[in-house]
Amino acid sequence: MRKIITGLAILAFIAFWIFLAGTIGTHMTGLPGWLQLVFYVVAGIAWVFPLRPILKWMNRA
């Protein structure tokens, strides 16, 4: 049951993260391309840090 709850929570969080990154990204169209690239790289990696406690909870015995 723990894995099902965690799986749904992760899917919901990732959907929210994509929406947030996309919304912020649309406001960055006037910035230089390299700065947009940095934003999307950071946004693409940073989603895992808030999920670490949930993943640790899911894998507990």
N, C-alpha and C positions, 0 to 999 in steps of 0.2 A: 504494500500500500504506500510505503514511503517513496518508492521510486515513481509511482504514478503521480503522486502529489508534486514531487519535485520536478518531474518532467513537464507537467502543466505550468508550474510556476516559471520554469526556465523559458518555455515557449512564450508565455505572456510577457516576461521581462524583455526577451529579445525583440518581440514585436514592438514593444514600447520604445526600446533603444533605437530600432531602425526608424521609427516615426520621429523620434527626437533628433537623431543625426540628420535625417532628411530635411526636417524643418529648419534646423540651424544651417544646413548646407545651402538651402535655397536663399538664405539671407547673405551668403558669402559670395555671391556671383560677381561683385565688384572688386573683390580682392585678387591679388596675383595668383596665378596657377599653382605656384610652389606652396603657398600658404594654404590653399584649399587641399592640396595633396597631403600636407602635414596633418590638417584637421581630420581628413578621412582615414589616414593611417592610424592616428591616435584613437579615433572613434571605433575603428575596426578592431583594435586590440584591447581597449579599456573596458569593454563590456564584461570581460571575464572576471575582473577584480570584484565587482559587487556580488557576483555569483559564487565566489569561492566558499563563503560560509554555507550556502545552500548545498553545494556539491559535497562539502565535508560532512554535513549532516546526513545527506543521502547515503554516503558510503560507510557510515558508522555501523558497527556490528549490533 
